[in-house]
Amino acid sequence: VRQAAAQGAVGEEADVANPQTMVAKEDKYGGVEASVLEDPEPPRAQHFLREFRQCLDAWAAKGKKGIWLKLSRTCAGLAGPAASLGFEFHHAQAGYVLLIKWLPTDVPCTLPRYGFTQIGVGGVVLNKKGEVLMVKERISPVPRHQGSWKLPGGLADPGEHFAETAVREVKEETGVTGSLLGLISMRHTHGMRFGQGDIYVVVKLQADEEEIRVCPHELLDAKWMSKESIKSIVQSSPEGPFDNKVTGNTWRMLEAAFSGHVIEGNTIMSAIGSR
């Protein structure tokens, strides 16, 4: 028998069932977190189904609500049997898949969804002359924007702050290093890749190292451009063409940067102790 008491449930034994193939613990929200034991040979589907049905019946009888089932890669073959018991996929990572089941039939499911928004960051990088670093992507994610001049940037990595993303992406793409001056703008949209929402943040950076070294795997070109030269190639029509042009949206973000109005960045501690 592998059972564990739930965090926050002091003195209460998690006797929701006595599974032999999994670890189960009650959570403080009235649910159960379960995972199949890491054995060289995962349990057979029939054994797993028989035992897990008994667990679900016992948890339902105790009034449990949300059931979380974590399957490692070695147990991924049990995802199908779990789905046959009414489990739905919540999310997957490189080493596991997480499934959920809401037991009450008279109460709406309140289990939190997995993250559904990605974060992208663009950098308005200024050199000592007040010129802006502009780049041409090797392959544009928007085909009709192929060949256009844009801001360097990319998607944030887990645990990364806006400024860290911008500094990293600028350096990876162009070799230019920079320091944060402030936040310029933020845009929120939906229906992007994999059905995710998208938050695009533009930050202003001061270049520390101005020499450009183009990454050929990501860019076709990069160069410092003055405000006047950028303005002269703005394509006002949303239909294009955009080859060797700057989109109207990019120009509006640059205008905000040139105006000097930014939100200054400060490091503070969150309620959970992270910065």
Secondary structure, 3 states (H helix, E strand, C coil): CCEECCCCCCCCCCCCCCCCCEEEEECCCCCEEEEECCCCCCCCHHHHHHHHHHHHHHHHHCCCCEEEEEEEHHHHHHHHHHHHCCCEEEEEECCEEEEEEECCCCCCCCCCCCCCEEEEEEEEEECCCCCEEEEEECCCCCHHHCCCEECCEEECCCCCCHHHHHHHHHHHHHCCEEEEEEEEEEEEECCCHHHCEEEEEEEEEEEEECCCCCCCCCEEEEEEECHHHHHCCEECCCCCCCCCCEEHHHHHHHHHHHHCCCECCCCCCCCCCCC
